[in-house]
């Protein structure tokens, strides 16, 4: 099993998928590399990719509600963690900016249409990923409501 297969296998979003289904996910993934400080996604931009961190680290930050207001780091993510998952659900703008914080950060990008096509061919895969995504988003929303952040 290759390194990408291991990363996908250990990513919570893909928990419950078979090795063959994980290989299908790997087959629609596109590797992207970033240096420290490079922007991967920008809050408000249109994009339709989910990203899986394979190497390095990224910082997710939110801008304030007023133009020109400071941004604040919300979370740091590393190997096996995912960002941009809402792009698979809707076609809305990015809700946060994500920057690489380490040189040689490697992410796998999964496009919305390629993912939807894969789900059309394999309903089990689509069900498992969407169930996992719903559980994760529910946890984040509940945490936000309880902490006020």
Phi and psi in radians as a Rosetta constraint file:
Dihedral C 1 N 2 CA 2 C 2 CIRCULARHARMONIC -1.338 0.35
Dihedral N 2 CA 2 C 2 N 3 CIRCULARHARMONIC 3.010 0.35
Dihedral C 2 N 3 CA 3 C 3 CIRCULARHARMONIC -1.058 0.35
Dihedral N 3 CA 3 C 3 N 4 CIRCULARHARMONIC -0.767 0.35
Dihedral C 3 N 4 CA 4 C 4 CIRCULARHARMONIC -1.070 0.35
Dihedral N 4 CA 4 C 4 N 5 CIRCULARHARMONIC -0.725 0.35
Dihedral C 4 N 5 CA 5 C 5 CIRCULARHARMONIC -1.027 0.35
Dihedral N 5 CA 5 C 5 N 6 CIRCULARHARMONIC -0.729 0.35
Dihedral C 5 N 6 CA 6 C 6 CIRCULARHARMONIC -1.144 0.35
Dihedral N 6 CA 6 C 6 N 7 CIRCULARHARMONIC -0.717 0.35
Dihedral C 6 N 7 CA 7 C 7 CIRCULARHARMONIC -1.087 0.35
Dihedral N 7 CA 7 C 7 N 8 CIRCULARHARMONIC -0.839 0.35
Dihedral C 7 N 8 CA 8 C 8 CIRCULARHARMONIC -1.104 0.35
Dihedral N 8 CA 8 C 8 N 9 CIRCULARHARMONIC -0.711 0.35
Dihedral C 8 N 9 CA 9 C 9 CIRCULARHARMONIC -1.039 0.35
Dihedral N 9 CA 9 C 9 N 10 CIRCULARHARMONIC -0.611 0.35
Dihedral C 9 N 10 CA 10 C 10 CIRCULARHARMONIC -1.638 0.35
Dihedral N 10 CA 10 C 10 N 11 CIRCULARHARMONIC -0.024 0.35
Dihedral C 10 N 11 CA 11 C 11 CIRCULARHARMONIC -1.403 0.35
Dihedral N 11 CA 11 C 11 N 12 CIRCULARHARMONIC 2.239 0.35
Dihedral C 11 N 12 CA 12 C 12 CIRCULARHARMONIC -0.996 0.35
Dihedral N 12 CA 12 C 12 N 13 CIRCULARHARMONIC -0.598 0.35
Dihedral C 12 N 13 CA 13 C 13 CIRCULARHARMONIC -1.055 0.35
Dihedral N 13 CA 13 C 13 N 14 CIRCULARHARMONIC -0.514 0.35
Dihedral C 13 N 14 CA 14 C 14 CIRCULARHARMONIC -1.821 0.35
Dihedral N 14 CA 14 C 14 N 15 CIRCULARHARMONIC 0.199 0.35
Dihedral C 14 N 15 CA 15 C 15 CIRCULARHARMONIC -1.072 0.35
Dihedral N 15 CA 15 C 15 N 16 CIRCULARHARMONIC 2.225 0.35
Dihedral C 15 N 16 CA 16 C 16 CIRCULARHARMONIC 1.783 0.35
Dihedral N 16 CA 16 C 16 N 17 CIRCULARHARMONIC -0.061 0.35
Dihedral C 16 N 17 CA 17 C 17 CIRCULARHARMONIC -1.517 0.35
Dihedral N 17 CA 17 C 17 N 18 CIRCULARHARMONIC 2.600 0.35
Dihedral C 17 N 18 CA 18 C 18 CIRCULARHARMONIC -1.328 0.35
Dihedral N 18 CA 18 C 18 N 19 CIRCULARHARMONIC 2.857 0.35
Dihedral C 18 N 19 CA 19 C 19 CIRCULARHARMONIC -0.983 0.35
Dihedral N 19 CA 19 C 19 N 20 CIRCULARHARMONIC -0.655 0.35
Dihedral C 19 N 20 CA 20 C 20 CIRCULARHARMONIC -1.148 0.35
Dihedral N 20 CA 20 C 20 N 21 CIRCULARHARMONIC -0.716 0.35
Dihedral C 20 N 21 CA 21 C 21 CIRCULARHARMONIC -1.173 0.35
Dihedral N 21 CA 21 C 21 N 22 CIRCULARHARMONIC -0.656 0.35
Dihedral C 21 N 22 CA 22 C 22 CIRCULARHARMONIC -1.106 0.35
Dihedral N 22 CA 22 C 22 N 23 CIRCULARHARMONIC -0.660 0.35
Dihedral C 22 N 23 CA 23 C 23 CIRCULARHARMONIC -1.155 0.35
Dihedral N 23 CA 23 C 23 N 24 CIRCULARHARMONIC -0.570 0.35
Dihedral C 23 N 24 CA 24 C 24 CIRCULARHARMONIC -1.140 0.35
Dihedral N 24 CA 24 C 24 N 25 CIRCULARHARMONIC -0.702 0.35
Dihedral C 24 N 25 CA 25 C 25 CIRCULARHARMONIC -1.114 0.35
Dihedral N 25 CA 25 C 25 N 26 CIRCULARHARMONIC -0.792 0.35
Dihedral C 25 N 26 CA 26 C 26 CIRCULARHARMONIC -1.038 0.35
Dihedral N 26 CA 26 C 26 N 27 CIRCULARHARMONIC -0.610 0.35
Dihedral C 26 N 27 CA 27 C 27 CIRCULARHARMONIC -1.172 0.35
Dihedral N 27 CA 27 C 27 N 28 CIRCULARHARMONIC -0.373 0.35
Dihedral C 27 N 28 CA 28 C 28 CIRCULARHARMONIC -1.845 0.35
Dihedral N 28 CA 28 C 28 N 29 CIRCULARHARMONIC 0.137 0.35
Dihedral C 28 N 29 CA 29 C 29 CIRCULARHARMONIC -1.589 0.35
Dihedral N 29 CA 29 C 29 N 30 CIRCULARHARMONIC 2.534 0.35
Dihedral C 29 N 30 CA 30 C 30 CIRCULARHARMONIC -2.140 0.35
Dihedral N 30 CA 30 C 30 N 31 CIRCULARHARMONIC 2.137 0.35
Dihedral C 30 N 31 CA 31 C 31 CIRCULARHARMONIC -1.289 0.35
Dihedral N 31 CA 31 C 31 N 32 CIRCULARHARMONIC 2.374 0.35
Dihedral C 31 N 32 CA 32 C 32 CIRCULARHARMONIC -2.323 0.35
Dihedral N 32 CA 32 C 32 N 33 CIRCULARHARMONIC 2.464 0.35
Dihedral C 32 N 33 CA 33 C 33 CIRCULARHARMONIC -2.078 0.35
Dihedral N 33 CA 33 C 33 N 34 CIRCULARHARMONIC 2.512 0.35
Dihedral C 33 N 34 CA 34 C 34 CIRCULARHARMONIC -2.404 0.35
Dihedral N 34 CA 34 C 34 N 35 CIRCULARHARMONIC 2.617 0.35
Dihedral C 34 N 35 CA 35 C 35 CIRCULARHARMONIC -1.644 0.35
Dihedral N 35 CA 35 C 35 N 36 CIRCULARHARMONIC 2.832 0.35
Dihedral C 35 N 36 CA 36 C 36 CIRCULARHARMONIC -0.962 0.35
Dihedral N 36 CA 36 C 36 N 37 CIRCULARHARMONIC 2.321 0.35
Dihedral C 36 N 37 CA 37 C 37 CIRCULARHARMONIC 1.599 0.35
Dihedral N 37 CA 37 C 37 N 38 CIRCULARHARMONIC -0.233 0.35
Dihedral C 37 N 38 CA 38 C 38 CIRCULARHARMONIC -1.293 0.35
Dihedral N 38 CA 38 C 38 N 39 CIRCULARHARMONIC 2.466 0.35
Dihedral C 38 N 39 CA 39 C 39 CIRCULARHARMONIC -1.470 0.35
Dihedral N 39 CA 39 C 39 N 40 CIRCULARHARMONIC 2.286 0.35
Dihedral C 39 N 40 CA 40 C 40 CIRCULARHARMONIC -1.672 0.35
Dihedral N 40 CA 40 C 40 N 41 CIRCULARHARMONIC -0.830 0.35
Dihedral C 40 N 41 CA 41 C 41 CIRCULARHARMONIC -2.378 0.35
Dihedral N 41 CA 41 C 41 N 42 CIRCULARHARMONIC 2.638 0.35
Dihedral C 41 N 42 CA 42 C 42 CIRCULARHARMONIC -2.099 0.35
Dihedral N 42 CA 42 C 42 N 43 CIRCULARHARMONIC 2.297 0.35
Dihedral C 42 N 43 CA 43 C 43 CIRCULARHARMONIC -0.913 0.35
Dihedral N 43 CA 43 C 43 N 44 CIRCULARHARMONIC 2.282 0.35
Dihedral C 43 N 44 CA 44 C 44 CIRCULARHARMONIC 1.640 0.35
Dihedral N 44 CA 44 C 44 N 45 CIRCULARHARMONIC -0.329 0.35
Dihedral C 44 N 45 CA 45 C 45 CIRCULARHARMONIC -1.289 0.35
Dihedral N 45 CA 45 C 45 N 46 CIRCULARHARMONIC 2.723 0.35
Dihedral C 45 N 46 CA 46 C 46 CIRCULARHARMONIC -1.532 0.35
Dihedral N 46 CA 46 C 46 N 47 CIRCULARHARMONIC 2.321 0.35
Dihedral C 46 N 47 CA 47 C 47 CIRCULARHARMONIC -2.868 0.35
Dihedral N 47 CA 47 C 47 N 48 CIRCULARHARMONIC 2.657 0.35
Dihedral C 47 N 48 CA 48 C 48 CIRCULARHARMONIC -2.246 0.35
Dihedral N 48 CA 48 C 48 N 49 CIRCULARHARMONIC 0.644 0.35
Dihedral C 48 N 49 CA 49 C 49 CIRCULARHARMONIC -2.078 0.35
Dihedral N 49 CA 49 C 49 N 50 CIRCULARHARMONIC 2.459 0.35
Dihedral C 49 N 50 CA 50 C 50 CIRCULARHARMONIC -1.651 0.35
Dihedral N 50 CA 50 C 50 N 51 CIRCULARHARMONIC 2.589 0.35
Dihedral C 50 N 51 CA 51 C 51 CIRCULARHARMONIC -2.195 0.35
Dihedral N 51 CA 51 C 51 N 52 CIRCULARHARMONIC 2.455 0.35
Dihedral C 51 N 52 CA 52 C 52 CIRCULARHARMONIC -2.034 0.35
Dihedral N 52 CA 52 C 52 N 53 CIRCULARHARMONIC 2.164 0.35
Dihedral C 52 N 53 CA 53 C 53 CIRCULARHARMONIC -1.347 0.35
Dihedral N 53 CA 53 C 53 N 54 CIRCULARHARMONIC 2.154 0.35
Dihedral C 53 N 54 CA 54 C 54 CIRCULARHARMONIC -1.821 0.35
Dihedral N 54 CA 54 C 54 N 55 CIRCULARHARMONIC -0.642 0.35
Dihedral C 54 N 55 CA 55 C 55 CIRCULARHARMONIC -2.526 0.35
Dihedral N 55 CA 55 C 55 N 56 CIRCULARHARMONIC 2.598 0.35
Dihedral C 55 N 56 CA 56 C 56 CIRCULARHARMONIC 1.473 0.35
Dihedral N 56 CA 56 C 56 N 57 CIRCULARHARMONIC -2.811 0.35
Dihedral C 56 N 57 CA 57 C 57 CIRCULARHARMONIC -2.487 0.35
Dihedral N 57 CA 57 C 57 N 58 CIRCULARHARMONIC 2.662 0.35
Dihedral C 57 N 58 CA 58 C 58 CIRCULARHARMONIC -2.278 0.35
Dihedral N 58 CA 58 C 58 N 59 CIRCULARHARMONIC 2.734 0.35
Dihedral C 58 N 59 CA 59 C 59 CIRCULARHARMONIC -2.065 0.35
Dihedral N 59 CA 59 C 59 N 60 CIRCULARHARMONIC 2.251 0.35
Dihedral C 59 N 60 CA 60 C 60 CIRCULARHARMONIC -1.728 0.35
Dihedral N 60 CA 60 C 60 N 61 CIRCULARHARMONIC 2.201 0.35
Dihedral C 60 N 61 CA 61 C 61 CIRCULARHARMONIC -2.322 0.35
Dihedral N 61 CA 61 C 61 N 62 CIRCULARHARMONIC 2.675 0.35
Dihedral C 61 N 62 CA 62 C 62 CIRCULARHARMONIC -2.049 0.35
Dihedral N 62 CA 62 C 62 N 63 CIRCULARHARMONIC 2.391 0.35
Dihedral C 62 N 63 CA 63 C 63 CIRCULARHARMONIC -1.475 0.35
Dihedral N 63 CA 63 C 63 N 64 CIRCULARHARMONIC 2.677 0.35
Dihedral C 63 N 64 CA 64 C 64 CIRCULARHARMONIC -1.190 0.35
Dihedral N 64 CA 64 C 64 N 65 CIRCULARHARMONIC 2.970 0.35
Dihedral C 64 N 65 CA 65 C 65 CIRCULARHARMONIC -1.238 0.35
Dihedral N 65 CA 65 C 65 N 66 CIRCULARHARMONIC -0.352 0.35
Dihedral C 65 N 66 CA 66 C 66 CIRCULARHARMONIC -1.736 0.35
Dihedral N 66 CA 66 C 66 N 67 CIRCULARHARMONIC 2.494 0.35
Dihedral C 66 N 67 CA 67 C 67 CIRCULARHARMONIC -0.978 0.35
Dihedral N 67 CA 67 C 67 N 68 CIRCULARHARMONIC 2.364 0.35
Dihedral C 67 N 68 CA 68 C 68 CIRCULARHARMONIC 1.441 0.35
Dihedral N 68 CA 68 C 68 N 69 CIRCULARHARMONIC -0.041 0.35
Dihedral C 68 N 69 CA 69 C 69 CIRCULARHARMONIC -1.289 0.35
Dihedral N 69 CA 69 C 69 N 70 CIRCULARHARMONIC 2.711 0.35
Dihedral C 69 N 70 CA 70 C 70 CIRCULARHARMONIC -1.133 0.35
Dihedral N 70 CA 70 C 70 N 71 CIRCULARHARMONIC 2.654 0.35
Dihedral C 70 N 71 CA 71 C 71 CIRCULARHARMONIC -1.764 0.35
Dihedral N 71 CA 71 C 71 N 72 CIRCULARHARMONIC 2.746 0.35
Dihedral C 71 N 72 CA 72 C 72 CIRCULARHARMONIC -2.282 0.35
Dihedral N 72 CA 72 C 72 N 73 CIRCULARHARMONIC 2.453 0.35
Dihedral C 72 N 73 CA 73 C 73 CIRCULARHARMONIC -1.218 0.35
Dihedral N 73 CA 73 C 73 N 74 CIRCULARHARMONIC 2.328 0.35
Dihedral C 73 N 74 CA 74 C 74 CIRCULARHARMONIC -1.768 0.35
Dihedral N 74 CA 74 C 74 N 75 CIRCULARHARMONIC -0.759 0.35
Dihedral C 74 N 75 CA 75 C 75 CIRCULARHARMONIC -2.782 0.35
Dihedral N 75 CA 75 C 75 N 76 CIRCULARHARMONIC 2.685 0.35
Dihedral C 75 N 76 CA 76 C 76 CIRCULARHARMONIC -1.970 0.35
Dihedral N 76 CA 76 C 76 N 77 CIRCULARHARMONIC 2.386 0.35
Dihedral C 76 N 77 CA 77 C 77 CIRCULARHARMONIC -2.150 0.35
Dihedral N 77 CA 77 C 77 N 78 CIRCULARHARMONIC 2.586 0.35
Dihedral C 77 N 78 CA 78 C 78 CIRCULARHARMONIC -2.322 0.35
Dihedral N 78 CA 78 C 78 N 79 CIRCULARHARMONIC -2.807 0.35
Dihedral C 78 N 79 CA 79 C 79 CIRCULARHARMONIC -0.821 0.35
Dihedral N 79 CA 79 C 79 N 80 CIRCULARHARMONIC 2.219 0.35
Dihedral C 79 N 80 CA 80 C 80 CIRCULARHARMONIC 1.501 0.35
Dihedral N 80 CA 80 C 80 N 81 CIRCULARHARMONIC -0.101 0.35
Dihedral C 80 N 81 CA 81 C 81 CIRCULARHARMONIC -1.630 0.35
Dihedral N 81 CA 81 C 81 N 82 CIRCULARHARMONIC 2.750 0.35
Dihedral C 81 N 82 CA 82 C 82 CIRCULARHARMONIC -2.169 0.35
Dihedral N 82 CA 82 C 82 N 83 CIRCULARHARMONIC 2.537 0.35
Dihedral C 82 N 83 CA 83 C 83 CIRCULARHARMONIC -2.466 0.35
Dihedral N 83 CA 83 C 83 N 84 CIRCULARHARMONIC 2.777 0.35
Dihedral C 83 N 84 CA 84 C 84 CIRCULARHARMONIC 1.447 0.35
Dihedral N 84 CA 84 C 84 N 85 CIRCULARHARMONIC 0.268 0.35
Dihedral C 84 N 85 CA 85 C 85 CIRCULARHARMONIC -1.134 0.35
Dihedral N 85 CA 85 C 85 N 86 CIRCULARHARMONIC -0.435 0.35
Dihedral C 85 N 86 CA 86 C 86 CIRCULARHARMONIC -1.134 0.35
Dihedral N 86 CA 86 C 86 N 87 CIRCULARHARMONIC -0.359 0.35
Dihedral C 86 N 87 CA 87 C 87 CIRCULARHARMONIC -1.102 0.35
Dihedral N 87 CA 87 C 87 N 88 CIRCULARHARMONIC -0.419 0.35
Dihedral C 87 N 88 CA 88 C 88 CIRCULARHARMONIC -1.408 0.35
Dihedral N 88 CA 88 C 88 N 89 CIRCULARHARMONIC -0.288 0.35
Dihedral C 88 N 89 CA 89 C 89 CIRCULARHARMONIC -1.699 0.35
Dihedral N 89 CA 89 C 89 N 90 CIRCULARHARMONIC -0.770 0.35
Dihedral C 89 N 90 CA 90 C 90 CIRCULARHARMONIC -2.377 0.35
Dihedral N 90 CA 90 C 90 N 91 CIRCULARHARMONIC -3.116 0.35
Dihedral C 90 N 91 CA 91 C 91 CIRCULARHARMONIC -2.023 0.35
Dihedral N 91 CA 91 C 91 N 92 CIRCULARHARMONIC 0.521 0.35
Dihedral C 91 N 92 CA 92 C 92 CIRCULARHARMONIC -1.340 0.35
Dihedral N 92 CA 92 C 92 N 93 CIRCULARHARMONIC 2.991 0.35
Dihedral C 92 N 93 CA 93 C 93 CIRCULARHARMONIC -1.224 0.35
Dihedral N 93 CA 93 C 93 N 94 CIRCULARHARMONIC 2.788 0.35
Dihedral C 93 N 94 CA 94 C 94 CIRCULARHARMONIC -1.053 0.35
Dihedral N 94 CA 94 C 94 N 95 CIRCULARHARMONIC 2.391 0.35
Dihedral C 94 N 95 CA 95 C 95 CIRCULARHARMONIC -1.587 0.35
Dihedral N 95 CA 95 C 95 N 96 CIRCULARHARMONIC -0.132 0.35
Dihedral C 95 N 96 CA 96 C 96 CIRCULARHARMONIC -2.713 0.35
Dihedral N 96 CA 96 C 96 N 97 CIRCULARHARMONIC 2.859 0.35
Dihedral C 96 N 97 CA 97 C 97 CIRCULARHARMONIC -1.725 0.35
Dihedral N 97 CA 97 C 97 N 98 CIRCULARHARMONIC 2.415 0.35
Dihedral C 97 N 98 CA 98 C 98 CIRCULARHARMONIC -2.195 0.35
Dihedral N 98 CA 98 C 98 N 99 CIRCULARHARMONIC 2.217 0.35
Dihedral C 98 N 99 CA 99 C 99 CIRCULARHARMONIC -2.161 0.35
Dihedral N 99 CA 99 C 99 N 100 CIRCULARHARMONIC 2.586 0.35
Dihedral C 99 N 100 CA 100 C 100 CIRCULARHARMONIC -1.268 0.35
Dihedral N 100 CA 100 C 100 N 101 CIRCULARHARMONIC 2.404 0.35
Dihedral C 100 N 101 CA 101 C 101 CIRCULARHARMONIC -1.957 0.35
Dihedral N 101 CA 101 C 101 N 102 CIRCULARHARMONIC 0.070 0.35
Dihedral C 101 N 102 CA 102 C 102 CIRCULARHARMONIC -2.440 0.35
Dihedral N 102 CA 102 C 102 N 103 CIRCULARHARMONIC 2.501 0.35
Dihedral C 102 N 103 CA 103 C 103 CIRCULARHARMONIC -1.120 0.35
Dihedral N 103 CA 103 C 103 N 104 CIRCULARHARMONIC 2.640 0.35
Dihedral C 103 N 104 CA 104 C 104 CIRCULARHARMONIC 1.084 0.35
Dihedral N 104 CA 104 C 104 N 105 CIRCULARHARMONIC 0.589 0.35
Dihedral C 104 N 105 CA 105 C 105 CIRCULARHARMONIC -1.272 0.35
Dihedral N 105 CA 105 C 105 N 106 CIRCULARHARMONIC 2.280 0.35
Dihedral C 105 N 106 CA 106 C 106 CIRCULARHARMONIC -2.085 0.35
Dihedral N 106 CA 106 C 106 N 107 CIRCULARHARMONIC 2.229 0.35
Dihedral C 106 N 107 CA 107 C 107 CIRCULARHARMONIC -2.201 0.35
Dihedral N 107 CA 107 C 107 N 108 CIRCULARHARMONIC 2.688 0.35
Dihedral C 107 N 108 CA 108 C 108 CIRCULARHARMONIC -1.835 0.35
Dihedral N 108 CA 108 C 108 N 109 CIRCULARHARMONIC 2.212 0.35
Dihedral C 108 N 109 CA 109 C 109 CIRCULARHARMONIC -1.726 0.35
Dihedral N 109 CA 109 C 109 N 110 CIRCULARHARMONIC 2.316 0.35
Dihedral C 109 N 110 CA 110 C 110 CIRCULARHARMONIC -2.115 0.35
Dihedral N 110 CA 110 C 110 N 111 CIRCULARHARMONIC 2.009 0.35
Dihedral C 110 N 111 CA 111 C 111 CIRCULARHARMONIC -1.313 0.35
Dihedral N 111 CA 111 C 111 N 112 CIRCULARHARMONIC 2.580 0.35
Dihedral C 111 N 112 CA 112 C 112 CIRCULARHARMONIC -1.021 0.35
Dihedral N 112 CA 112 C 112 N 113 CIRCULARHARMONIC -0.858 0.35
Dihedral C 112 N 113 CA 113 C 113 CIRCULARHARMONIC -1.147 0.35
Dihedral N 113 CA 113 C 113 N 114 CIRCULARHARMONIC -0.726 0.35
Dihedral C 113 N 114 CA 114 C 114 CIRCULARHARMONIC -1.097 0.35
Dihedral N 114 CA 114 C 114 N 115 CIRCULARHARMONIC -0.686 0.35
Dihedral C 114 N 115 CA 115 C 115 CIRCULARHARMONIC -1.153 0.35
Dihedral N 115 CA 115 C 115 N 116 CIRCULARHARMONIC -0.777 0.35
Dihedral C 115 N 116 CA 116 C 116 CIRCULARHARMONIC -1.098 0.35
Dihedral N 116 CA 116 C 116 N 117 CIRCULARHARMONIC -0.700 0.35
Dihedral C 116 N 117 CA 117 C 117 CIRCULARHARMONIC -1.080 0.35
Dihedral N 117 CA 117 C 117 N 118 CIRCULARHARMONIC -0.716 0.35
Dihedral C 117 N 118 CA 118 C 118 CIRCULARHARMONIC -1.104 0.35
Dihedral N 118 CA 118 C 118 N 119 CIRCULARHARMONIC -0.733 0.35
Dihedral C 118 N 119 CA 119 C 119 CIRCULARHARMONIC -1.124 0.35
Dihedral N 119 CA 119 C 119 N 120 CIRCULARHARMONIC -0.629 0.35
Dihedral C 119 N 120 CA 120 C 120 CIRCULARHARMONIC -1.110 0.35
Dihedral N 120 CA 120 C 120 N 121 CIRCULARHARMONIC -0.571 0.35
Dihedral C 120 N 121 CA 121 C 121 CIRCULARHARMONIC -1.468 0.35
Dihedral N 121 CA 121 C 121 N 122 CIRCULARHARMONIC -0.428 0.35
Dihedral C 121 N 122 CA 122 C 122 CIRCULARHARMONIC -2.444 0.35
Dihedral N 122 CA 122 C 122 N 123 CIRCULARHARMONIC 1.591 0.35
Dihedral C 122 N 123 CA 123 C 123 CIRCULARHARMONIC -1.104 0.35
Dihedral N 123 CA 123 C 123 N 124 CIRCULARHARMONIC -0.592 0.35
Dihedral C 123 N 124 CA 124 C 124 CIRCULARHARMONIC -1.060 0.35
Dihedral N 124 CA 124 C 124 N 125 CIRCULARHARMONIC -0.811 0.35
Dihedral C 124 N 125 CA 125 C 125 CIRCULARHARMONIC -1.005 0.35
Dihedral N 125 CA 125 C 125 N 126 CIRCULARHARMONIC -0.847 0.35
Dihedral C 125 N 126 CA 126 C 126 CIRCULARHARMONIC -1.079 0.35
Dihedral N 126 CA 126 C 126 N 127 CIRCULARHARMONIC -0.737 0.35
Dihedral C 126 N 127 CA 127 C 127 CIRCULARHARMONIC -1.088 0.35
Dihedral N 127 CA 127 C 127 N 128 CIRCULARHARMONIC -0.823 0.35
Dihedral C 127 N 128 CA 128 C 128 CIRCULARHARMONIC -1.105 0.35
Dihedral N 128 CA 128 C 128 N 129 CIRCULARHARMONIC -0.831 0.35
Dihedral C 128 N 129 CA 129 C 129 CIRCULARHARMONIC -1.114 0.35
Dihedral N 129 CA 129 C 129 N 130 CIRCULARHARMONIC -0.788 0.35
Dihedral C 129 N 130 CA 130 C 130 CIRCULARHARMONIC -1.176 0.35
Dihedral N 130 CA 130 C 130 N 131 CIRCULARHARMONIC -0.620 0.35
Dihedral C 130 N 131 CA 131 C 131 CIRCULARHARMONIC -1.104 0.35
Dihedral N 131 CA 131 C 131 N 132 CIRCULARHARMONIC -0.795 0.35
Dihedral C 131 N 132 CA 132 C 132 CIRCULARHARMONIC -1.117 0.35
Dihedral N 132 CA 132 C 132 N 133 CIRCULARHARMONIC -0.693 0.35
Dihedral C 132 N 133 CA 133 C 133 CIRCULARHARMONIC -1.149 0.35
Dihedral N 133 CA 133 C 133 N 134 CIRCULARHARMONIC -0.733 0.35
Dihedral C 133 N 134 CA 134 C 134 CIRCULARHARMONIC -1.078 0.35
Dihedral N 134 CA 134 C 134 N 135 CIRCULARHARMONIC -0.731 0.35
Dihedral C 134 N 135 CA 135 C 135 CIRCULARHARMONIC -1.117 0.35
Dihedral N 135 CA 135 C 135 N 136 CIRCULARHARMONIC -0.739 0.35
Dihedral C 135 N 136 CA 136 C 136 CIRCULARHARMONIC -1.157 0.35
Dihedral N 136 CA 136 C 136 N 137 CIRCULARHARMONIC -0.807 0.35
Dihedral C 136 N 137 CA 137 C 137 CIRCULARHARMONIC -1.143 0.35
Dihedral N 137 CA 137 C 137 N 138 CIRCULARHARMONIC -0.622 0.35
Dihedral C 137 N 138 CA 138 C 138 CIRCULARHARMONIC -1.102 0.35
Dihedral N 138 CA 138 C 138 N 139 CIRCULARHARMONIC -0.783 0.35
Dihedral C 138 N 139 CA 139 C 139 CIRCULARHARMONIC -1.042 0.35
Dihedral N 139 CA 139 C 139 N 140 CIRCULARHARMONIC -0.807 0.35
Dihedral C 139 N 140 CA 140 C 140 CIRCULARHARMONIC -1.107 0.35
Dihedral N 140 CA 140 C 140 N 141 CIRCULARHARMONIC -0.737 0.35
Dihedral C 140 N 141 CA 141 C 141 CIRCULARHARMONIC -1.157 0.35
Dihedral N 141 CA 141 C 141 N 142 CIRCULARHARMONIC -0.760 0.35
Dihedral C 141 N 142 CA 142 C 142 CIRCULARHARMONIC -1.088 0.35
Dihedral N 142 CA 142 C 142 N 143 CIRCULARHARMONIC -0.769 0.35
Dihedral C 142 N 143 CA 143 C 143 CIRCULARHARMONIC -1.076 0.35
Dihedral N 143 CA 143 C 143 N 144 CIRCULARHARMONIC -0.752 0.35
Dihedral C 143 N 144 CA 144 C 144 CIRCULARHARMONIC -1.099 0.35
Dihedral N 144 CA 144 C 144 N 145 CIRCULARHARMONIC -0.744 0.35
Dihedral C 144 N 145 CA 145 C 145 CIRCULARHARMONIC -1.182 0.35
Dihedral N 145 CA 145 C 145 N 146 CIRCULARHARMONIC -0.608 0.35
Dihedral C 145 N 146 CA 146 C 146 CIRCULARHARMONIC -1.337 0.35
Dihedral N 146 CA 146 C 146 N 147 CIRCULARHARMONIC -0.586 0.35
Dihedral C 146 N 147 CA 147 C 147 CIRCULARHARMONIC -1.728 0.35
Dihedral N 147 CA 147 C 147 N 148 CIRCULARHARMONIC -0.266 0.35
Dihedral C 147 N 148 CA 148 C 148 CIRCULARHARMONIC 1.352 0.35
Dihedral N 148 CA 148 C 148 N 149 CIRCULARHARMONIC 0.220 0.35
